[in-house]
Amino acid sequence: ARAHTHTHTHTHYVFLCESSCSCMVKMSDAIDDMVAYTHLTDYVYHQILFSTDKNLQEAREILQWIERRELYRCVAQSQAKDMKFGKEDKAKAPKEIIEALDRDHLDAQSLTPLSHNDILVDFVKFDYGMDEKNPIDSVRFYVKNDPDRAVRVRKDQVSQMLPEHFAEVHIRVYCRLRDDKSCQFAFLCFRQWCENKGFSVPKEGDVLDMGLTPSKTPLKRKDSGSEGYSSGDRSHLSAAKKSLRFAGKTA
């Protein structure tokens, strides 16, 4: 579930939705048009990308951004205490975030104000498929002494280290403009909005922790000599050859 709700994954989803809005039939509306639905394959992506139609210019530019990895930047995220957000709350969130910061604070930092259309606010819910309920409460277990009878297992019978909460909502803010000043402005507005709402206050750098892929240990460079083996490989080979020669002499 977290892979499908990753910040970069959602950015691709937003780009594809916006690119489909420039077509004759929106992808979301193709289910009502069987002729359009039969043509709704992966080929649509490349058909838009390599088209020369002026009507698809906006959609083509969006797909080119994806190809160049020029995605909307996720400036910060926070966790909400309230799990219930209606459509009205989600619709007015961008405007509330932009207006949350005092204009005097903007003038002091020489930041250019953004419009609520310059940011995207995403509400992502994580749970175990039963909202805030513990899914184990709906599971029955069998014991070896009585295999024909299903019983419930209480939490105190299992462990004291089990989680207390089984759902959470993450609020993510994306900035359509990729320059540092615009992202900084969006971050400050979102931080002030979280303070006003009583949510966890995001800090600078949190977005890097959730957006970057963990680094791997770099491979050792292979030296040019000894048939492309590294120095470590050559030491193991030489030790193996010595042991073989020693075994041959003793035989």
N, C-alpha and C positions, 0 to 999 in steps of 0.2 A: 504494500500500500504506500509506503514512503517513497518507493522508487517512482510510482506514478504521480505522486504529489511533490516531487522534487522541484525546486525553484526553476531550474533550467528546463525541465520537462513542461512545466506549466507555461513558460515563456514561449516555447515552440507551439503549444496549443493556442495561445492567444494570437500569435502571428498567423497561424493557419486559418483561424476563425475570421480574422480581419481581412485576409487575402480573399477568402471565399465571398465576402460581402460585395466584392467588385464584379462578380460574375453575373451572368444573366439569371441563373437560378442559384440561390444560396445552397450550400451543402446541407445546412440544417433543414431546408425546405424540400430537399430532393426526395424525401420519403413520400411526399404527396404527389410527386410526378414520376411515374414509373419509367418513362422514357429517359428522364434525367438520371434516375436512380440506377438504371442498368449501365450507365456510363460513369458512375461514381466509383472509380477504381484508383489505384495508385498512379495511374497514367495522368490523372487530372493535375497532379502536382507538376510534372514535367511539361504538360501541355500549356499550363499557365507560364511556367518559367521560361520556355523557349518560344513563346508566342510573340508576334509583332503587332497584335491588335492594340490600338490606342485605348480602347475601353478597358483593357486589362493591364494598363501601365501601372496603376497603383498596386494592384495585386502582385504584379511581376516584381516591383521594387521590394515589396515585403518579403517575398520568397528569396530574392537576392540577398537581403539582410540575413536571412537564415543561413544561406550558403556561406556567407562571409562571417558568420557568428557574431553579427552586430545585433545582439539581443537586448531587450529591455533589461536594465540593471535592477536587481533586487537590492534596495537600499537598506532594508531592515525588516525584522519580523518580531512579533510579540505574541504572548499567550493571553487569551481572554478568560476572564473569570466566568462570564455568562456564556452558556453554551447555546443559547437560542438567539439567532439573528434572523430577522425577517427580511423580506425582499426590500422593504422600505429602508431598513437600517443599512443594508449593503449598498443601496443606491445612493444614499446621502453621505456615506462614509468619505468618499474622495473630497467632497466640498468641505466637510467638517474638518478633515485633516489639514487642508490647505489654509483654512481660516483659523486654525488653532493657535498659530504662532503670532505673537505681537509684532506689529509692523515696525515699532521702534527697534526691536531686536534685529530685524532684517537690515535696517539702515546702518546699525552699528557694525555689522559684519559685511556690509556691501554685497549682499546677496540679491539676485534678481528673482522677484516673485514668480511663481508658476501658477498656471491655471489648473483647475481640478481635472481638466481633460488631459493634462500632462502626466498623470499618475494612474496606476491601476491598483486596486485594493482587492486582495484575494483572501477569502475565508476558507481555510482548509481544516476539516474535522478528521481527527484520528480516533478510532474506537475499535472494538472487537466485534462489531456487527450487531450489537444490541444497545446502542447508544451508551448511556451511563450505567447500565446494568452489568453485573459480573456474569460472564457467559458460563462459568463453572456452576453457577446456581441452577442452571437448566440442564445440567448433565447428571446422569445417573450412573452409578458404578456397581460393579459386581465383586463379591468376595469369594474366595476359594471355598470357604466352608458352606456357603449357601449360594451356589451359582444361578439359581432360578429366581432370585429376588434382587431387584435393583434398589439401591439405597442412595441417599444424598450424603455428601460429605461437607461438613461445616468447615469454615475457614480456619477455626482454631484447631481443627484436627489435622490440618496439613502443615501450616507454617505461619509464623508471625511476621514473615518477611514478604508476604504477598502485597501487591499494590492496593492502595485505598481508592484510587480513581481509575476509571476505565474508559475515559473519553477526554479529549482536550481539543481546543480550537486554536489554530495558529492564524494570525493575521499578518499577511505579507504585503508590502508596498513595493511596487515596481515603478520605475521612472522611465518614461518614454525617451527622454533626453539623456544622452550618455555622458555629458560633460560633468566634471567634478562639482562645479558650483550648483548645478541643478539638482544633482543627487544629494548634495549637502543640504540644500534647502528642503528637499523632500524628507530627508532624515530628521531634521530639526522639527519640522511640522508634525511628523509622525510621533516623535518622542514626546512633544508637548500634548498631543492628542491622547496618548497612552496615559500620561500623568493625569489628565483631566478625567479620564474614564476609570482610573484605578487599576489599569492593566500593568503587567510587568513592563518596566521601562527598558527599551532596547538601548544598547550601548554601541558606540562606534567600534567596528571590527567584528561584531556578531555576525554580520552578513558574510564575512569572509570565512568564518568557521563553518557555516552551513552550506556555502556554495562551492568550496574547493574540494577536489578529490584528494584523498590521502595520498601522499607521495610514496613511491616505492624505492627500495634500495637500488641505487644505480648499479648497472653491471660493470664489471671491471673491464677496462680497455685491454684488448688483446694486443700483445707486442707483435712486431712484424716478423720476428724470427721464430724458429721451431714450429713451422707449419701452422702459424696462427694461434698457438696455444699461449695462454697468459703465463706469467711467472709462477703463479700458484699451481696451475695445471702441470707445468714442466717439472716442478719439484716433486709432485705426486708421481709423475711418470718415471723420473729418475730413480725414486725410491723403489718403485715397482720393478724396474729393470735390475737394480742391485739385488733385490730379493730373489729374482729369477736366476741370476747368475750364481748366487750363493747356493740356491737349491740344486742347480746343475752340478756344481763342484762336489757337493756332499753326496750326490747320487753316484 
